[in-house]
Amino acid sequence: MIEERISKQELEKIYSVDRATIEAWVKNHGLPMITINSHSKFVKKLALEKWEDSLVKNKIELVDYENK
């Protein structure tokens, strides 16, 4: 059974941010994005939930780079 995946484009809609912000979260905050190829990037749902929980636990506030 394949774990549910959330695409980069879906993340942009969920968090109301742009592509640059998602890429910055990957680089600066360890968002566990999996790259299949340049046009196919996603995160597993459970990995995203763990990532979000770690941000809350560590009281890390993310920056929306589009509106910075």
C-alpha positions as CSV (number, residue, x, y, z in Angstrom):
1,M,0.0,0.0,0.0
2,I,1.4,3.4,-1.0
3,E,1.3,6.1,1.6
4,E,-0.7,9.2,0.7
5,R,1.4,11.8,-1.0
6,I,0.9,15.6,-1.2
7,S,2.4,17.4,-4.2
8,K,4.3,20.6,-4.0
9,Q,1.5,22.4,-5.8
10,E,-1.0,21.1,-3.2
11,L,1.3,22.3,-0.4
12,E,1.3,25.8,-2.0
13,K,-2.5,25.8,-1.9
14,I,-2.8,24.3,1.6
15,Y,-0.4,26.9,3.2
16,S,-1.3,29.8,0.8
17,V,2.3,30.3,-0.2
18,D,4.3,30.3,-3.4
19,R,6.8,27.9,-4.9
20,A,9.8,29.9,-3.5
21,T,8.4,29.6,0.0
22,I,8.0,25.8,-0.2
23,E,11.6,25.6,-1.5
24,A,12.9,27.7,1.3
25,W,11.1,25.5,3.9
26,V,12.8,22.5,2.3
27,K,16.2,24.2,2.5
28,N,15.9,26.1,5.8
29,H,13.5,24.1,7.8
30,G,13.8,20.5,6.7
31,L,10.5,20.0,4.9
32,P,10.9,16.4,3.8
33,M,10.2,16.9,0.1
34,I,10.9,13.9,-2.2
35,T,12.0,14.7,-5.7
36,I,11.2,12.2,-8.4
37,N,12.2,14.5,-11.2
38,S,12.2,18.3,-11.8
39,H,8.4,18.2,-12.4
40,S,7.4,15.7,-9.7
41,K,8.0,16.6,-6.1
42,F,5.9,15.5,-3.1
43,V,5.9,14.9,0.6
44,K,4.4,11.8,2.3
45,K,1.4,12.8,4.5
46,L,2.8,11.2,7.7
47,A,6.2,12.9,7.2
48,L,4.5,16.2,6.7
49,E,2.5,15.7,10.0
50,K,5.7,14.9,11.8
51,W,7.4,17.9,10.4
52,E,4.6,20.2,11.4
53,D,4.6,18.6,14.9
54,S,8.3,19.3,15.3
55,L,7.8,23.0,14.3
56,V,5.1,23.3,17.0
57,K,7.1,21.5,19.6
58,N,10.2,23.7,18.9
59,K,8.0,26.9,18.5
60,I,9.4,27.6,15.1
61,E,7.4,30.2,13.0
62,L,7.8,29.8,9.3
63,V,8.3,32.7,7.0
64,D,6.1,33.3,3.9
65,Y,8.9,34.4,1.6
66,E,6.4,35.7,-1.0
67,N,5.0,38.3,1.5
68,K,8.2,39.0,3.4
